[in-house]
């Protein structure tokens, strides 16, 4: 069985509803709707800077005789999608629609799409020889320059499919890595993305003609010259060695940057500051929710993986308890394992938190699939033991039946709309209930000269009784273990 989706103009992710000719049409049909101009997404302090960065089409310093290793920014301009699914047709259509959204986020124009039901992808050409030839005809008809496959291709599958379609072929993993490379802004984020790209590239090195088979004298490639020549290594071997060296350097850099993150996290824990991590599927509205709760002013954009660098903001409960809110990178189905490993230090923010706000796009055609995809990644980083609160976002655009269905399946659910503000008061109330509370009862008499300790008890604990005596301030309170240790000398 094969399905084609045709869109002569620029496409957005769509619901491929027509069983004969499914058209990739309006973004709003598949839950990737843009916010209304009147919606509130914080101050958008990063949006202008992001919009100032745009690709310039047609500029290249690439040599006409291409001999360099294939490691450069992907040129995704006019693409055709190819998907293989096994099982429910709706799942296959949702996956292909998401691939279209990813392709557009990378800066491409989706021209057409083909999907096929198979028990498993063909080991030779991913689609099978017949469908590969049909895909070639579509490429010729549309004038596409790239084919994107909805899955991870082995090096041999990619080569075989390129031999048939005669244009560049990439897979879902390479596409996601390209999006991450465009959106990474911090030094740590850029290092993490480059590490993931190199690990993906290493087993897929390839060249053109005989360029990768040329040999250079043993140390000549390093510039040591006469007297250093010996049995050389081929160019592809040299490239592999250089990539391995770069990977080792990036891993060292990420470990060093992880140390600074660990110090900040341990400092918060030492002061008994509870932490809340906002996690969820990409484009579910996590950054919008953070802006609503804290006025963070972080970037909000109707695009997949708009947020890569974690943002931590301070917040307070209604009774004055301080906690932190951390926005994290979004997840997606079949998130490349290279990215999970590269971003492990960042994702530890979730594993070390006291509560996970699992944000779900309630207006998406398959919110349950999104929930499962996020939980799979959380289990990979050992964050599945952290208490979880499901936050059904975009309630203003969601089907009430879908919300009711998820409510019946999940234990802890709050329904909100970050755009309109609906349900935010209930969400803040649930956060207060689920955050850890001080659990050690103390009764102390603090001299008037220790106003700092009085302030700490009010900020970090729960004051039950307070009275001012001639000797000082007598307080009965419930505090955290660390503060209880500081108050030991003043117990009565």
GUKOLKOL-89265 format. One line per 4 residues: for each residue x, y, z of C-alpha. Coordinates in pm, 1 decimal, m for minus. Example, Ala and Ser with C-alpha at 12.3 -4.5 7.8 and 13.67 -1.06 7.14 Angstrom:
BEGIN
1230.0:m450.0:780.0  1367.0:m106.0:714.0
//
This chain:
BEGIN
0.0:0.0:0.0  133.5:342.5:m76.0  9.0:691.6:m1.8  115.6:1016.3:m160.3
76.9:1362.7:m12.8  109.7:1651.5:m254.5  160.7:2019.2:m174.2  275.3:2246.0:m456.5
332.3:2538.5:m222.3  515.6:2555.9:110.6  368.6:2302.7:349.7  307.3:2275.2:718.8
252.1:1953.1:915.9  m89.9:1825.3:833.3  m340.2:1560.1:901.7  m320.1:1329.7:598.1
m690.6:1243.4:601.2  m770.5:1154.0:239.5  m704.8:781.4:187.0  m639.7:821.0:m187.9
m466.1:1156.1:m224.2  m367.8:1303.2:112.1  m268.5:1665.6:98.9  m28.2:1828.4:339.1
m230.5:2143.7:402.2  m289.1:2370.7:698.5  m71.5:2364.0:1011.5  m369.8:2406.6:1240.0
m516.1:2072.1:1128.2  m239.7:1883.3:1307.0  m206.5:2077.9:1627.5  89.7:2292.4:1527.0
m120.4:2605.6:1519.3  33.6:2947.6:1552.7  m66.1:3158.4:1848.6  m307.9:3446.8:1796.9
m151.7:3789.6:1791.4  m336.1:3867.3:2111.3  m193.1:3567.3:2294.4  54.5:3618.8:2576.2
391.3:3446.1:2555.7  601.4:3663.8:2783.6  821.9:3951.2:2672.2  987.0:3751.0:2391.4
1331.6:3890.1:2463.3  1503.6:3639.6:2232.4  1260.2:3647.7:1941.7  1405.9:3947.6:1759.0
1753.9:3797.7:1774.8  1629.6:3464.8:1641.0  1448.9:3637.3:1353.9  1765.3:3825.6:1266.5
1932.0:3496.5:1172.9  1824.0:3365.3:835.2  1988.2:3143.3:575.8  2117.4:3309.7:258.6
2027.3:3083.8:m31.5  2275.9:3034.2:m312.6  2599.2:3126.5:m132.0  2860.8:2853.7:m112.6
3236.5:2817.8:m87.0  3224.1:2454.9:m192.7  3474.9:2350.7:m458.0  3344.0:2226.6:m791.4
3555.6:1911.6:m752.6  3415.2:1788.6:m422.8  3678.2:1591.6:m234.8  3605.3:1690.9:123.5
3434.4:1461.6:372.4  3056.9:1496.6:382.2  3035.2:1712.0:690.7  2868.7:2041.3:618.0
2532.2:2202.4:680.8  2257.5:2019.6:498.2  2095.1:2208.7:211.6  1730.1:2120.2:248.1
1544.6:2332.1:m3.1  1296.5:2128.4:m210.9  1224.3:1792.5:m55.4  1014.5:1480.2:m102.4
926.1:1270.6:202.4  927.1:890.1:213.0  781.4:687.9:499.4  734.5:322.0:588.0
481.4:221.4:852.1  368.1:m104.9:1006.1  30.8:m104.2:1178.4  m229.2:167.8:1209.9
m257.8:401.9:910.6  m323.9:700.9:1137.7  8.5:646.7:1316.8  189.6:642.5:984.2
17.0:961.1:872.1  93.1:1139.5:1200.9  458.8:1039.9:1175.4  483.4:1167.3:816.6
307.0:1491.9:911.3  559.0:1540.1:1191.6  841.8:1477.5:944.3  695.7:1753.9:724.9
700.3:1989.2:1026.6  1062.2:1896.4:1097.6  1157.4:1956.4:732.7  998.3:2301.0:732.6
1165.5:2387.8:1062.2  1498.3:2304.4:893.7  1415.2:2558.7:621.4  1290.9:2337.3:339.0
983.3:2326.4:117.1  795.5:1996.5:114.9  680.6:1919.9:m240.2  541.2:1568.8:m213.6
529.6:1261.4:6.0  500.5:886.7:m34.3  426.3:627.1:232.5  413.7:249.5:223.8
288.1:m21.7:457.7  555.8:m285.5:520.0  632.7:m524.1:803.9  979.0:m368.2:818.5
1189.2:m137.0:597.5  1361.4:m300.3:303.4  1724.1:m379.0:401.1  1842.3:m269.6:58.1
1668.2:55.3:m33.2  1438.0:119.8:268.8  1130.6:126.3:41.6  1196.8:m171.8:m184.7
1316.6:m156.3:m545.5  973.6:m91.2:m699.1  877.0:190.6:m464.7  1227.2:337.5:m491.8
1178.3:370.4:m870.2  837.7:529.0:m810.5  1006.0:772.4:m570.9  1260.5:854.8:m843.2
975.6:943.6:m1080.7  825.4:1175.0:m816.0  1162.8:1344.6:m764.9  1197.2:1404.9:m1138.5
838.4:1528.7:m1165.3  866.2:1776.5:m876.6  1224.6:1886.6:m933.6  1323.0:1802.5:m574.9
1686.4:1808.1:m467.4  1653.5:1603.1:m147.1  1466.8:1296.0:m22.6  1400.6:1265.6:351.2
1318.8:919.2:486.2  1104.9:879.3:797.4  1343.3:651.9:985.2  1713.9:596.5:1040.0
1894.4:466.6:731.2  2198.7:245.3:741.4  2491.6:368.2:529.2  2422.2:94.8:271.9
2049.8:181.3:251.3  2130.1:544.5:195.6  2380.8:471.9:m80.5  2147.5:227.6:m254.2
1853.2:470.4:m244.0  2067.8:757.3:m373.4  2180.6:537.1:m662.8  1813.6:498.4:m761.0
1669.7:847.6:m702.4  1985.8:1035.0:m814.0  1951.5:1310.4:m549.8  2069.7:1354.6:m193.9
1902.2:1124.3:61.5  1898.9:1189.1:434.6  1709.0:1030.4:721.1  1505.2:1156.2:1015.2
1807.7:1154.0:1246.2  2018.1:1374.5:1017.1  1724.2:1614.2:982.1  1681.5:1651.8:1359.2
2056.2:1702.2:1402.5  2047.2:1978.9:1140.4  1763.6:2155.3:1325.1  1955.4:2132.3:1652.4
2263.7:2277.8:1481.6  2058.7:2578.1:1364.2  1899.2:2647.3:1702.4  2186.4:2587.5:1947.0
2296.0:2918.8:2098.3  2497.1:2856.4:2415.1  2852.3:2722.0:2415.4  2736.7:2404.4:2584.6
2446.0:2356.4:2343.1  2670.9:2399.0:2039.6  2923.1:2149.4:2178.1  2648.4:1896.7:2251.8
2504.3:1926.3:1900.6  2846.1:1898.1:1732.7  2923.6:1587.8:1939.0  2596.7:1425.9:1830.9
2661.4:1516.2:1465.8  3010.6:1369.4:1467.8  2897.9:1047.2:1635.0  2627.5:1012.6:1370.2
2871.0:1094.3:1089.0  3158.3:865.4:1188.1  3015.7:534.7:1056.0  2871.8:714.6:751.2
3184.5:875.2:606.6  3189.5:866.0:230.2  3366.0:1033.4:m59.8  3342.2:1090.5:m430.8
3549.1:910.6:m695.1  3889.5:798.2:m573.8  3948.0:1094.6:m346.8  3901.9:898.8:m25.6
4143.4:623.6:m136.0  4448.4:847.9:m188.7  4734.0:785.0:51.2  4961.2:1035.5:218.4
5287.8:950.2:395.3  5243.6:857.7:757.9  5310.4:1197.6:916.3  5299.2:1407.3:600.7
4932.0:1477.4:663.7  5039.5:1643.5:986.8  5282.7:1867.3:797.6  5607.2:1708.0:916.4
5749.1:1679.7:561.5  6072.3:1511.7:444.2  6200.3:1229.3:658.7  5863.0:1154.0:807.4
5704.7:961.0:521.6  5599.3:602.9:569.2  5316.4:365.1:485.9  5038.1:622.9:476.3
4670.9:619.0:561.4  4393.6:679.7:313.9  4203.2:1006.4:324.9  3896.4:842.5:476.5
4112.3:692.1:751.7  4262.7:1032.9:817.9  3914.8:1187.9:840.5  3799.9:917.1:1080.2
4099.8:982.4:1303.1  4038.5:1356.9:1302.6  3671.6:1306.9:1390.2  3759.4:1071.7:1679.4
4006.3:1331.2:1809.7  3741.2:1603.7:1789.4  3484.8:1380.9:1963.9  3726.1:1320.9:2252.7
3788.5:1695.8:2285.0  3415.9:1778.1:2283.6  3346.4:1518.3:2551.7  3611.8:1678.4:2774.2
3462.0:2023.5:2718.8  3109.2:1904.0:2799.0  3234.1:1736.5:3118.5  3392.3:2065.2:3225.2
3074.2:2260.6:3151.0  2872.0:1996.2:3332.9  3076.4:2067.9:3645.7  2954.5:2429.3:3654.6
2594.4:2312.4:3610.6  2639.4:2057.6:3889.9  2774.2:2325.2:4125.5  2465.3:2542.3:4070.0
2234.1:2245.1:4115.9  2408.5:2127.3:4433.1  2402.5:2482.1:4570.1  2023.6:2488.6:4528.0
1994.6:2150.6:4696.5  2219.2:2261.3:4983.2  1985.4:2549.7:5047.8  1687.8:2313.2:5021.3
1536.4:2500.0:4724.5  1282.4:2267.2:4557.2  1309.1:2237.5:4179.9  1043.7:2184.0:3912.5
1138.6:2072.5:3559.7  917.4:2147.4:3260.8  947.4:1859.5:3013.8  743.7:1747.4:2716.6
713.8:1697.5:2343.3  860.5:1962.5:2116.9  621.7:2251.8:2039.5  387.6:2152.1:2324.0
411.9:2500.8:2478.6  673.2:2452.8:2753.0  839.3:2792.5:2706.6  500.9:2967.0:2690.2
409.2:2803.3:3019.7  739.0:2912.5:3178.5  672.4:3270.1:3065.7  323.3:3258.5:3211.6
441.4:3127.9:3548.2  755.3:3341.3:3591.6  754.0:3621.2:3328.9  1081.4:3470.6:3209.0
1075.5:3640.5:2867.4  1229.1:3336.4:2693.2  1190.3:3259.7:2324.8  852.9:3123.4:2214.9
817.0:3025.4:1850.6  576.6:2805.0:1658.1  858.4:2573.4:1548.9  995.4:2239.1:1654.2
1297.6:2248.8:1886.5  1287.0:2627.3:1929.9  1431.4:2575.2:2281.1  1760.1:2386.1:2318.6
1933.5:2567.3:2603.4  1779.3:2508.8:2947.0  1640.5:2813.3:3126.3  1608.8:2818.7:3507.2
1387.1:3079.1:3674.6  1292.0:3149.7:4036.7  929.7:3130.8:4149.5  731.9:3145.0:4473.9
431.2:2962.9:4609.1  137.7:3154.7:4756.1  268.7:3083.6:5108.0  613.0:3228.6:5025.6
813.7:2912.3:4957.0  1081.6:2958.4:4689.5  1136.2:2703.1:4412.5  1297.8:2693.0:4067.6
1138.2:2623.5:3729.0  1360.2:2478.1:3454.3  1260.6:2475.3:3086.5  1422.5:2184.7:2899.1
1475.7:2071.9:2540.7  1169.7:1918.2:2377.9  1145.1:1552.4:2287.5  1019.9:1382.7:1971.5
942.4:1030.8:1854.4  1258.8:835.7:1774.9  1481.4:1106.8:1922.0  1832.3:1011.9:1802.0
2022.9:830.7:2073.0  2326.1:1045.8:1989.0  2129.4:1350.7:2103.7  2006.9:1182.7:2422.1
2366.3:1100.1:2513.1  2503.4:1441.2:2412.0  2231.8:1626.4:2606.2  2248.4:1392.8:2906.2
2406.7:1660.0:3128.5  2124.3:1899.9:3039.3  1853.9:1638.6:3089.2  1990.6:1569.8:3437.8
1802.9:1886.1:3537.5  1490.4:1672.4:3501.1  1630.7:1367.0:3680.1  1739.8:1577.3:3980.5
1417.2:1776.5:4011.8  1150.6:1731.7:4278.8  861.2:1749.3:4031.2  822.2:1714.2:3652.7
558.1:1921.3:3476.0  496.7:1698.9:3172.4  347.2:1941.4:2918.9  127.3:1779.4:2651.2
m20.1:1939.2:2339.8  m385.7:1846.6:2395.0  m474.7:1971.7:2044.3  m239.1:1726.2:1871.8
m395.2:1429.1:1687.5  m198.4:1180.1:1900.4  m130.0:1322.1:2248.4  m100.9:972.6:2401.9
178.4:892.6:2157.0  356.3:1209.9:2262.8  325.0:1116.3:2629.6  476.7:774.4:2564.4
763.5:920.0:2358.3  854.5:1164.2:2637.3  838.8:895.6:2905.5  1071.6:676.1:2701.0
1337.5:948.6:2697.6  1285.1:1026.9:3067.7  1345.8:659.4:3144.1  1670.4:674.4:2941.2
1803.9:951.8:3168.0  1667.3:785.0:3486.4  1408.0:1056.6:3546.6  1107.0:824.5:3547.1
1108.7:802.6:3928.9  1046.1:1176.0:3973.7  683.3:1269.1:4061.3  499.9:1371.7:3743.4
212.3:1612.0:3681.5  54.4:1595.1:3334.0  m21.4:1947.6:3206.1  m263.2:1939.5:2911.3
m179.9:2262.2:2729.0  m366.0:2438.0:2442.3  m699.9:2359.9:2605.9  m856.6:2645.7:2408.2
m798.3:2449.4:2085.4  m835.1:2091.0:2211.4  m1123.8:1847.6:2172.9  m1301.3:1806.4:2511.7
m1335.3:1433.3:2443.7  m957.2:1400.1:2410.3  m905.5:1584.4:2739.5  m1161.1:1361.7:2912.8
m993.3:1050.6:2771.5  m648.4:1148.4:2901.2  m793.7:1249.8:3239.8  m940.6:899.8:3276.2
m604.6:733.9:3198.7  m362.9:950.9:3398.0  m356.3:998.5:3773.7  m242.4:1362.1:3805.0
m370.9:1596.4:3530.8  m421.0:1971.9:3503.7  m580.4:2135.2:3198.3  m439.4:2475.8:3100.9
m394.6:2717.6:2813.0  m69.7:2913.4:2823.7  m211.6:3145.0:2556.4  m533.0:3244.3:2738.2
m430.5:3179.0:3099.6  m701.6:2917.5:3156.5  m622.5:2674.0:3439.5  m299.0:2843.7:3553.2
m431.5:2910.2:3904.9  m512.7:2540.2:3943.8  m168.6:2449.2:3811.8  7.0:2672.5:4063.9
m204.3:2523.1:4340.7  m112.5:2168.2:4236.2  257.5:2260.9:4224.5  233.8:2388.3:4583.1
72.1:2061.0:4692.8  331.6:1839.2:4524.7  647.5:2030.4:4621.2  833.7:1881.9:4918.9
761.3:2063.5:5243.8  983.3:2118.8:5551.3  949.0:1815.0:5777.0  1145.4:1881.5:6101.3
969.1:2055.1:6392.7  1184.4:2301.8:6588.1  1122.2:2542.6:6875.1  1393.9:2803.7:6914.6
1466.1:3133.1:7088.0  1666.4:3352.1:6853.4  1848.5:3662.5:6986.3  1752.7:3988.9:6821.1
2103.6:4000.0:6675.6  2025.7:3689.8:6463.5  1765.6:3842.6:6240.2  1929.4:3650.5:5952.5
1812.2:3321.8:6103.5  1463.1:3458.6:6162.6  1451.0:3556.4:5796.2  1573.9:3210.9:5689.3
1302.4:3039.2:5892.3  1039.7:3254.0:5723.8  1185.7:3204.4:5375.0  1273.4:2834.5:5385.4
1041.3:2692.0:5650.8  684.9:2705.0:5774.4  635.6:2925.4:6081.7  370.7:2786.2:6317.9
401.8:3026.6:6614.3  609.0:3341.4:6657.1  629.8:3572.7:6958.4  867.3:3850.1:7056.4
1008.1:3823.3:7410.3  1258.5:4031.3:7601.1  1532.5:3773.7:7530.1  1462.0:3744.5:7158.7
1219.5:3595.2:6907.9  1062.2:3263.1:7003.1  958.4:3057.7:6699.8  789.6:2722.9:6654.0
838.0:2613.1:6294.6  881.1:2324.4:6054.6  1210.3:2341.7:5860.3  1442.1:2143.1:5633.9
1726.8:1932.3:5782.0  2001.8:2178.9:5680.8  1830.8:2472.3:5854.5  1746.8:2256.0:6154.1
2122.2:2201.3:6199.4  2187.0:2576.3:6203.1  1917.4:2628.2:6469.0  2039.4:2352.4:6702.5
2221.8:2591.5:6935.0  1907.5:2798.9:6995.7  1663.2:2518.1:7080.7  1439.9:2561.6:7387.5
//
